[in-house]
Amino acid sequence: MPAALLALAIGAFGIGTTEFVIMGLLPEVATDFGVSIPSAGLLISGYALGVVVGAPLLTAIGSKVSRKTVLIALMGVFIVGNLLSAVAPTYGVLMTGRIVAALSHGAFFGVGSVVAASLVPKAKQASAIALMFTGLTIANVLGVPGGTALGQHFGWRSTFWAVTALGVIGLLGIVFLVPRQASAEGPGLRSELAVFKSLQVWLALAMTALGFAGVFASFTYIAPMMTEVAGFSAGAVTWLLVLFGGGLVVGNLLGGKAADRSLMPSLYLILTLLAAVLVVFVFTAHAKVPSAVTIALFGAAGFATVAPLQKRVMDKAHGAPALASAANIAAFNLGNAVGAYLGGLTIERGLGYTAPNWVGAALAVAGLVVALFSGVLDRRTSHASALVLEGSHS
């Protein structure tokens, strides 16, 4: 593994930790600032909005700059945002810090995916992307539970100080370990924007949004599902989330390897497995051991999609992958928000805490349908190209 991938993974670990750790600190933040839990919960929505806006915007701004320089600048933005959060005197300043940190999120993973792929032979590019995203998955296993425990014992600000330190370590890793690529990297903003004329790029983005909407339709409500349906105590939820995170790590690495062997068939299989696991979860959620096993499988199936989806967008963006790659990160977060909303609707309608699993399965199937359609277009294009080539030789 190139050392540069380790630096990218450390940056991803810090970003993943700061995104999700706030969920476990909402009571402390709400008490400190004298706001309600729902108001504190808006810090999650504000972060997601920052990702959606920042991913294409900052990538576009840095389109004519060396990708290493862009990554260094993005880690600088991340550090500033978390430092602002750590010292925030008011709720409004904390929200501002969260949004500032989020601006770097999508662009970092978008540009970082391109850099990771450039560090290895083409046959190993999806695995390299998966290795970078391993930092994000490990954040769910170690960073989020650890950051939550730190914040509960020493105050929520200590968590943001710790994440700021992680950002500094990631920045130094990028400075010293990521090679500076050849000058004039990237084709420029106009060419980057031109890739959005491609139907296949939009189909790849739709696969991402639908696939992760399926994941978050269920995952958002995992705590009440486990306590109210499976019968776990509230304290056991942390360990169930660690189990889910372990599944994320395994699924992420396996998904990358599968995509290197055969990208689209891997996506067909993974999206099918995700839908199947969510259907099974409707029934296993009623007992402790089966639900715990299903949570691990759910994590594996959900995150096995990440590297293949990211690689698909990069492949279809041809010579201008950076902006499309960052847009795909925005699509992940858009899917998160839509899935959480749709899953919540089923609970509000009185359908029970397992109902979001049906929504998630339906969304995963919708993503599979889009993937199959995209694959059909691939085959038509290949067939048409073969006919043209045959005609030119006749």
Disulfide bonds with the S-S distance in Angstrom:
none
